[in-house]
Amino acid sequence: MLDATERMGGTALSSDPVPELTRAFLAAPFAERGWLAALEQLAAATGSSRAHIIGIGGGQDVHFNHIANLDSPRLLAEFAAIGGGSPLVNWRIAAQRAPFELVAEAQYREVQQAGKFDAYDDLVASLGLQHGCQTTLRSEASGLLLGYALLRSTADGETSDDAKTLFLRTAPAVLRAIDLQIALDHQGAALIARSMEAMRATAFVLSGQGSVLALTPAADAEARGAGLLTLRGSKLCAADRRRRAPFARLLAKLCSGETGQGQLWLPDVVSEGEGATCSLFALPGHSLDFGCAARILVTLRRPQSADGATAQLLRSAWDLTVGEAEIAVRIGDGMSRREIARRRDVSEQTVNAQLRSIFRKAGVGREAALAARVRAIGA
């Protein structure tokens, strides 16, 4: 093993850097930049340009792909675009072996000689990372693969035996840290769902890939019954085929960060022919996504009956007319003034005039405040 005076790729090593690296990885889930810092520390300790962790699903979908010392989202997007999670595209994936079995340059060459990997070769050449070593941390029957690698440049040279030994000795700690990160992410999703359950909401908590991580009992009943939203595997989608594409596009925009929230009117299939509102919100999260963090909150709200209990309460509490009570209920359901006018077959100016009367009687000055008070009364 290395002693304190030895160097690997120009980086001085302690007599045994593994305990320090182990601590860095196990602390990674609790720090904003913990994972990148731990991977950077490993890269430096082995004299490698970069260190890498990746999670790939059964359909070669990339759940996460994190590389130290690589500040280029474009390249990660290009990796996904070429299908970099497929063994038919990526010779590193094709070369994978059993968990904790080392794969390095000799195995890479064998695989490269047996197939064509032009798109991945071009990407590797642009990064200058032809060398390195890797191991599988976990390979599940479902197809989930967790991988761990050193990525080395031509200047770094091929991976030395000492670097390989150090790399493999850290692998169990990396797997424990990934499991810890995923468990923490699941707990966060469950906490959000429990909070929404307390509000009796129909709510789904989704990952950045659109998979349902947690849901309220009302959402579970919605998805299992003949509801407006349903599950296809672990993915949430609109039950009505006409709405599936718009729903999927809105999810994709939230996942990419293109928008922070959105609404979708769902078909008029609830009682009295009124439509339901599906609201989608992007959630804040840590800088590295492991595929199990809560990234999107989806809520479904059906309008209440215009002549139901809430409307009666509003008429009594604020001395509203029947028409004013109906409009107030619709505002509480999140309906726009234009939609209210269309459904009541009146002009928007008429709705605006009635809203001014409602504001005065309810003692509020804004639509949002009215909606909040209506929801509180109807809860």
C-alpha positions in Angstrom: 0.0 0.0 0.0 1.0 3.6 -0.4 3.0 5.5 2.3 2.9 9.1 3.1 5.6 10.1 0.7 4.1 8.4 -2.3 2.3 10.4 -4.9 -0.4 9.4 -7.4 -0.9 11.7 -10.4 0.9 14.5 -8.5 -1.4 14.4 -5.4 0.1 13.5 -2.1 -1.6 10.7 -0.2 -1.8 10.0 3.5 -0.7 6.5 4.7 -4.3 5.4 4.3 -6.7 7.9 2.8 -9.7 5.4 2.9 -11.1 6.4 6.3 -11.1 10.1 5.3 -12.7 9.3 2.0 -15.3 7.1 3.8 -16.2 9.9 6.1 -16.5 12.3 3.2 -19.0 10.1 1.3 -21.1 9.2 4.4 -21.4 12.9 5.1 -22.3 13.8 1.5 -26.1 13.4 1.9 -26.1 16.1 4.6 -24.2 18.9 2.8 -25.3 21.1 0.0 -22.2 20.3 -2.0 -21.3 17.1 -0.2 -21.4 14.7 -3.1 -19.3 16.7 -5.5 -16.8 17.5 -2.7 -16.4 13.7 -1.9 -16.0 12.8 -5.6 -13.5 15.6 -6.1 -11.6 14.3 -3.0 -11.5 10.8 -4.5 -10.4 12.1 -7.9 -7.5 14.0 -6.3 -6.5 11.0 -4.1 -6.2 8.7 -7.1 -4.7 11.3 -9.5 -7.7 11.2 -11.8 -9.4 14.0 -13.6 -12.9 13.0 -12.5 -14.8 10.6 -10.3 -18.3 9.5 -11.3 -21.5 7.9 -9.9 -24.5 6.9 -12.0 -27.9 5.3 -11.6 -29.6 3.6 -14.6 -33.1 2.1 -14.6 -34.3 -1.0 -16.3 -35.1 0.8 -19.5 -31.6 2.4 -19.6 -33.2 5.6 -18.3 -30.5 7.6 -16.5 -31.9 8.3 -12.9 -28.8 10.3 -12.0 -25.4 11.0 -13.5 -23.0 13.0 -11.3 -19.4 13.7 -12.3 -16.9 15.7 -10.2 -15.0 18.5 -11.9 -17.4 18.7 -14.8 -19.2 22.0 -15.0 -21.1 21.3 -18.2 -24.8 20.5 -18.1 -24.8 20.4 -21.9 -22.5 17.4 -21.9 -24.7 15.5 -19.4 -27.7 16.4 -21.6 -25.8 15.1 -24.6 -25.1 11.9 -22.7 -28.8 11.4 -22.2 -29.7 12.4 -25.8 -27.4 9.6 -27.3 -28.9 7.0 -24.9 -25.7 6.8 -22.9 -27.3 4.4 -20.4 -27.5 1.7 -23.0 -24.8 -1.0 -23.3 -25.3 -0.8 -27.1 -24.2 2.9 -27.0 -21.8 3.1 -24.1 -18.8 0.7 -23.8 -18.4 1.5 -20.1 -21.9 0.2 -19.5 -21.3 -2.8 -21.8 -18.2 -3.7 -19.8 -20.0 -3.8 -16.4 -19.4 -6.9 -14.3 -20.7 -8.2 -11.0 -21.0 -5.9 -8.0 -17.6 -4.8 -6.6 -15.7 -6.5 -9.5 -13.2 -4.1 -11.0 -13.3 -3.2 -14.7 -10.5 -1.1 -16.2 -8.8 -0.3 -19.5 -8.1 -3.9 -20.5 -11.8 -4.8 -20.3 -12.7 -1.6 -22.0 -10.5 -2.5 -25.0 -12.1 -5.9 -25.2 -15.6 -4.4 -25.4 -14.6 -1.7 -27.8 -13.2 -4.3 -30.2 -16.5 -6.2 -30.2 -18.9 -3.4 -31.1 -19.4 0.1 -32.5 -19.8 3.0 -30.1 -19.4 6.0 -32.3 -21.7 8.5 -30.5 -20.2 7.7 -27.1 -16.6 7.7 -28.5 -17.2 11.2 -29.8 -18.5 12.3 -26.4 -15.5 10.7 -24.6 -13.1 12.4 -27.0 -14.7 15.8 -26.4 -14.1 15.3 -22.7 -10.7 13.6 -23.1 -11.6 10.8 -20.7 -10.5 7.6 -22.5 -9.1 5.9 -19.5 -10.3 4.9 -16.0 -11.8 2.1 -14.0 -15.3 1.3 -12.6 -17.4 -1.1 -10.6 -21.0 -1.9 -10.2 -22.3 -1.1 -6.8 -25.6 -2.8 -7.2 -27.5 -4.6 -10.0 -31.1 -5.4 -9.2 -33.5 -7.8 -10.9 -35.7 -4.7 -11.8 -32.8 -3.6 -14.0 -31.6 -0.8 -11.7 -27.8 -0.4 -11.9 -25.7 1.8 -9.6 -22.3 2.4 -11.0 -19.1 4.1 -9.7 -16.0 5.1 -11.7 -12.8 7.0 -12.1 -12.6 8.9 -15.4 -9.0 9.5 -16.5 -7.5 11.6 -19.3 -4.6 10.8 -21.6 -2.5 13.1 -19.3 -3.6 11.1 -16.3 -2.6 7.8 -18.0 -4.1 4.4 -17.4 -5.2 3.5 -13.9 -2.4 2.3 -11.6 -2.8 -0.7 -9.4 -2.6 1.5 -6.3 -5.4 3.7 -7.6 -7.5 0.7 -8.4 -7.0 -0.7 -4.9 -7.9 2.6 -3.3 -11.0 3.0 -5.6 -12.3 -0.5 -4.7 -11.8 0.0 -1.0 -14.0 3.1 -1.0 -16.8 1.5 -3.0 -18.8 0.0 0.0 -18.9 3.4 1.6 -20.2 5.0 -1.6 -23.0 2.5 -1.8 -24.0 3.1 1.8 -24.0 6.8 1.2 -26.2 6.5 -1.9 -28.6 4.3 0.0 -28.7 6.9 2.8 -29.3 9.7 0.3 -32.2 7.8 -1.3 -33.7 7.0 2.1 -33.6 10.6 3.1 -35.2 11.6 -0.2 -38.0 9.1 0.3 -38.6 10.5 3.8 -38.8 14.0 2.4 -41.5 12.9 -0.1 -43.4 11.1 2.6 -43.4 14.1 4.8 -44.8 16.3 2.1 -47.6 13.7 1.4 -48.5 13.6 5.1 -48.7 17.4 5.2 -51.1 17.4 2.3 -53.1 14.5 3.8 -53.7 16.7 6.9 -55.3 19.2 4.5 -57.4 16.4 3.0 -55.9 17.1 -0.3 -55.7 14.9 -3.4 -51.9 15.2 -3.9 -49.1 13.3 -5.5 -45.4 13.8 -4.8 -43.2 13.1 -7.9 -39.6 12.7 -8.6 -37.8 14.6 -11.3 -38.5 11.7 -13.7 -42.2 11.9 -13.0 -42.4 8.8 -10.9 -44.8 8.9 -7.9 -42.8 8.8 -4.6 -45.7 9.3 -2.2 -49.4 10.2 -2.3 -52.3 11.0 0.0 -55.1 8.5 0.6 -57.4 10.6 -1.5 -54.8 10.5 -4.4 -54.5 6.8 -4.0 -58.3 6.4 -4.3 -58.2 8.7 -7.3 -55.5 6.7 -9.1 -57.0 3.3 -8.3 -60.6 4.3 -9.3 -62.1 5.7 -12.4 -60.5 9.1 -11.6 -59.1 11.9 -13.7 -55.5 11.0 -12.9 -54.1 7.5 -13.0 -50.8 5.5 -12.7 -49.1 3.7 -15.5 -46.5 1.7 -13.6 -45.0 4.3 -11.3 -45.7 7.2 -13.7 -48.6 9.7 -13.1 -50.7 10.6 -16.2 -54.1 11.9 -17.1 -56.7 9.2 -17.4 -58.3 10.9 -20.4 -56.2 10.1 -23.5 -56.8 13.7 -24.9 -55.1 15.1 -21.8 -52.1 12.8 -21.6 -49.8 14.7 -23.9 -50.5 18.2 -22.4 -50.0 16.7 -18.9 -46.7 15.0 -19.9 -45.5 18.3 -21.6 -46.2 20.3 -18.4 -44.4 17.7 -16.3 -41.4 17.9 -18.6 -41.3 21.6 -18.3 -41.3 21.4 -14.5 -38.6 18.7 -14.5 -36.4 20.8 -16.7 -36.9 24.0 -14.7 -38.5 25.7 -17.7 -41.4 26.7 -15.5 -42.2 26.6 -11.7 -45.8 25.8 -11.8 -48.8 25.2 -14.1 -52.5 24.3 -14.3 -54.4 22.0 -16.5 -58.2 21.9 -16.9 -59.3 18.3 -16.8 -62.4 16.9 -18.6 -65.9 17.8 -17.5 -66.7 14.4 -16.0 -67.6 15.3 -12.4 -71.1 16.1 -11.3 -72.9 19.0 -12.8 -70.6 19.1 -15.8 -67.9 21.2 -14.0 -64.2 20.7 -14.8 -61.5 19.9 -12.2 -58.2 21.8 -11.9 -54.9 19.9 -11.8 -52.1 22.1 -10.4 -48.4 21.2 -10.7 -45.7 22.9 -8.7 -41.9 22.5 -8.9 -40.4 21.9 -5.4 -37.0 23.1 -4.2 -34.3 20.5 -3.7 -30.6 19.9 -3.3 -28.1 20.3 -6.1 -27.7 16.6 -6.9 -30.8 14.6 -7.7 -30.6 10.8 -7.1 -34.0 10.2 -8.7 -35.9 9.8 -5.4 -36.1 13.4 -4.2 -39.5 15.2 -4.2 -39.3 17.5 -7.3 -43.0 18.0 -8.3 -46.2 18.4 -6.3 -49.4 17.6 -8.2 -52.8 18.4 -6.7 -56.3 17.8 -8.0 -59.2 19.9 -7.0 -62.8 19.3 -8.0 -65.1 22.2 -7.8 -67.7 22.2 -5.2 -71.4 22.3 -6.1 -72.5 25.9 -6.6 -75.6 25.3 -4.5 -73.9 23.0 -2.0 -73.0 23.5 1.7 -70.2 25.9 1.1 -72.3 28.2 -1.1 -75.0 28.2 1.6 -72.4 29.1 4.3 -71.1 31.9 2.2 -74.6 33.3 1.6 -75.3 33.3 5.4 -71.8 34.6 6.4 -71.5 37.4 3.9 -75.1 38.0 2.8 -74.3 37.0 -0.8 -76.8 36.5 -3.6 -77.1 33.1 -5.2 -75.1 34.2 -8.1 -72.4 35.8 -5.9 -72.1 32.7 -3.8 -71.6 30.6 -7.0 -68.9 32.9 -8.2 -67.1 32.9 -4.8 -67.2 29.1 -4.8 -65.6 29.0 -8.3 -62.9 31.5 -7.2 -62.2 29.2 -4.3 -61.8 26.3 -6.7 -59.1 28.3 -8.6 -61.3 29.0 -11.6 -60.4 32.1 -13.7 -62.8 35.0 -14.3 -62.9 34.2 -18.0 -63.9 30.5 -17.3 -66.5 31.6 -14.7 -68.0 33.9 -17.3 -68.0 31.2 -20.0 -69.7 28.7 -17.7 -72.3 31.2 -16.5 -72.9 32.4 -20.0 -72.3 36.1 -19.0 -69.7 38.7 -19.9 -66.4 39.1 -18.0 -67.5 42.6 -17.1 -70.6 41.1 -15.3 -68.3 38.8 -13.4 -66.0 41.6 -12.5 -68.9 43.7 -11.2 -70.2 40.9 -9.1 -66.7 40.2 -7.7 -66.4 43.8 -6.5 -69.6 43.3 -4.6 -68.3 40.0 -3.1 -65.0 41.7 -2.1 -66.9 44.4 -0.3 -69.2 42.0 1.6 -66.4 39.5 2.4 -64.0 42.3 3.6 -61.2 41.4 1.2 -59.5 43.4 -1.5 -57.9 40.7 -3.7 -58.9 37.5 -5.5 -56.3 35.4 -3.7 -57.6 36.5 -0.3 -61.2 35.7 -1.3 -60.1 32.2 -2.5 -58.3 31.6 0.8 -61.3 32.6 2.9 -63.7 30.5 0.7 -61.5 27.4 1.1 -61.3 27.9 4.9 -65.1 28.1 5.1 -65.5 25.0 2.9 -62.8 22.9 4.7 
